[in-house]
Amino acid sequence: MDLRTFFLLCMALILAGCDDNEHAISVDLSRTEQVIFRETPDVITYAYLPQYSHRVSYTRHQALVRYLRKETGLNIRQIFPDNFDQHMKMVGDNKIHISFSNPFIYVKIARRYGAHAFARIVEATKKETFRGQVITRTDNTAIQTLGDCRGKTWIAVDPTSAGGYLFPLGHFFSHGITKADFKEIAFAPGPGGKQEKVILSVFAGKYDLGTIREGALDVVAGKIDVAKIRIVSRTPTYPGWVYAAVKTLDNKSLDKIRTALVKLDFNQKDHREILEAANFVNVIPAMDADFDSVRQLTGRLGMEMDQ
């Protein structure tokens, strides 16, 4: 229904409710105005790439967002894209101002939209890098080594997942295994919770093997018996998750946010609670060149960054 039709219908309903003592009102239908909803102009949006469910994203980062608001005085709000593609598109549409993503997503949004890295995390392992894992069921005796994965069904997190797809794909490639060697390669369906879905699919025996980022098994520890999942192999390590800003974010606001993030101190009780919830121990400054090893990996695999 267009605006004009909607308006006429409303007027008809109003006039139908008038009694004989009320006077009709003359309306000039040639003068209409489109109603446009606008975001509050001073809001800076913060988004965590939805590798886990929205509930996990909120639980991990809400305290951090509150801290950033208080520390910087900026109106920062966490938002929740449904999937990896939507996250990237929202960066391109300037609807995400601060992106917290894996390094594979970062090199894509840097190339496509000019986003630039300004900080990256130190993992809960106290390392500045992370890696992927190849998993199977403990009772799947057909897969003992990486070479045994040939001819099997593989579920990965997402085509743009780093630890859950890119790193394992490079790991297989380094061992002479290509995509054509698998019986099937599937990706976790639906929005959010993709790491969990990979693990649950392997646990249920729906796929022979899965690939996840290191640490993802901890997220499902209360839902399934993780002792029934076996890690077949671990990939090499790559730079950790990265904070990137869109081109339109002003330097003054960006400096405040970077300073506040780097200021987080695990030895300080209130900061430690924020960091533990977010599942990392520190934030360090970063620059675009820190992620060249990821670009080199995509180059070896023949991946197009614009796809």
Disulfide bonds with the S-S distance in Angstrom:
none
